Amino acid sequence: MAEFLIETYASRETANAVATQVQEITRAAEQVSEQGTEVRFLLAIFVPEEESCFYLYQSPSADAVREAATRARLPSHSITKAISIGAHRTPAAVANGPDSMPNQQTIT
């Protein structure tokens, strides 16, 4: 499955609101999955100094991610295909794997 990133504005005072909204975002992704297209909410990263928040999803469809974001009342002006790299997924695995993407795309 592909990964998609949504970036939103989040004022410095909204850390608690983001934490609370994560529960709603998770429920909305589960609801979309129940309708046939799998959507998994993976994590949110709140960056108070930049007044922004990033939401990472996993799904085969950007439209399904958009539907989940809409249900959660999460602004999703653009959804960007992304690749997360961590201990579980090395750069070599990304480059050689089936989800390998040399260039990011913004799906609007």
C-alpha positions in Angstrom: 0.0 0.0 0.0 1.1 3.5 -0.7 1.6 6.2 1.9 0.0 9.7 1.8 0.7 12.8 3.7 -1.6 15.7 4.6 -0.2 18.9 5.9 -2.5 21.3 7.8 -2.1 24.6 9.7 -2.1 24.2 13.4 -1.6 27.1 15.8 0.9 26.6 18.6 -1.9 26.2 21.1 -3.5 23.2 19.4 -1.3 20.3 20.6 -4.1 18.9 22.8 -6.6 19.4 20.0 -4.4 17.4 17.6 -4.1 14.6 20.2 -7.9 14.6 20.6 -8.5 14.7 16.9 -6.3 11.6 16.3 -9.0 9.4 17.8 -11.6 10.9 15.4 -9.1 10.5 12.4 -8.6 6.8 13.3 -12.3 6.1 13.5 -12.9 7.8 10.2 -10.2 5.7 8.5 -11.8 2.6 10.0 -15.2 3.6 8.6 -13.8 4.1 5.1 -12.0 0.7 5.4 -15.3 -0.9 6.3 -16.8 0.4 3.0 -14.2 -1.5 0.9 -11.0 0.5 0.5 -8.4 0.0 3.2 -7.2 3.2 4.9 -4.9 3.2 7.9 -4.0 6.3 9.8 -0.4 5.9 10.9 0.6 9.0 12.8 0.4 12.7 13.3 3.5 15.0 13.7 2.7 18.3 15.3 5.4 21.0 14.7 4.5 24.0 16.9 7.4 26.2 15.7 6.1 25.9 12.1 2.4 26.0 13.2 1.7 22.9 11.1 0.7 19.3 11.6 1.4 16.3 9.3 -0.9 13.3 9.1 0.5 10.1 7.5 -1.9 7.5 6.1 -1.5 4.2 4.3 -3.9 3.2 1.5 -4.0 2.1 -2.1 -6.1 5.1 -2.9 -5.6 8.9 -2.4 -9.4 9.2 -2.8 -10.0 6.9 0.1 -7.6 9.0 2.2 -9.4 12.1 1.2 -12.7 10.5 2.2 -11.3 9.6 5.6 -9.9 13.1 6.1 -13.3 14.6 5.1 -15.1 12.4 7.6 -12.7 13.5 10.3 -13.1 17.2 9.4 -9.4 17.3 8.6 -8.6 19.9 5.9 -7.1 18.1 3.0 -6.5 20.6 0.3 -3.7 18.4 -1.1 -2.7 14.9 -0.4 0.9 14.1 -1.2 2.2 10.6 -1.9 5.0 10.0 0.5 7.6 7.4 1.6 8.4 6.9 5.3 11.8 5.5 6.1 12.6 4.2 9.5 14.2 1.2 11.2 11.5 -1.0 9.7 12.0 0.2 6.1 15.5 1.1 5.0 16.3 3.3 1.9 17.5 0.2 0.0 14.1 -1.6 0.7 12.3 1.5 -0.5 14.3 1.7 -3.7 13.9 -2.0 -4.5 10.4 -2.6 -3.1 7.1 -2.7 -5.0 6.1 0.7 -3.6 9.3 2.3 -4.8 8.7 5.9 -5.9 11.6 7.9 -7.2 9.5 11.1 -7.3 6.8 12.4 -5.0 3.5 13.5 -6.5 0.9 15.8 -5.2 -2.6 14.6 -5.8 -5.1 17.4 -5.6 
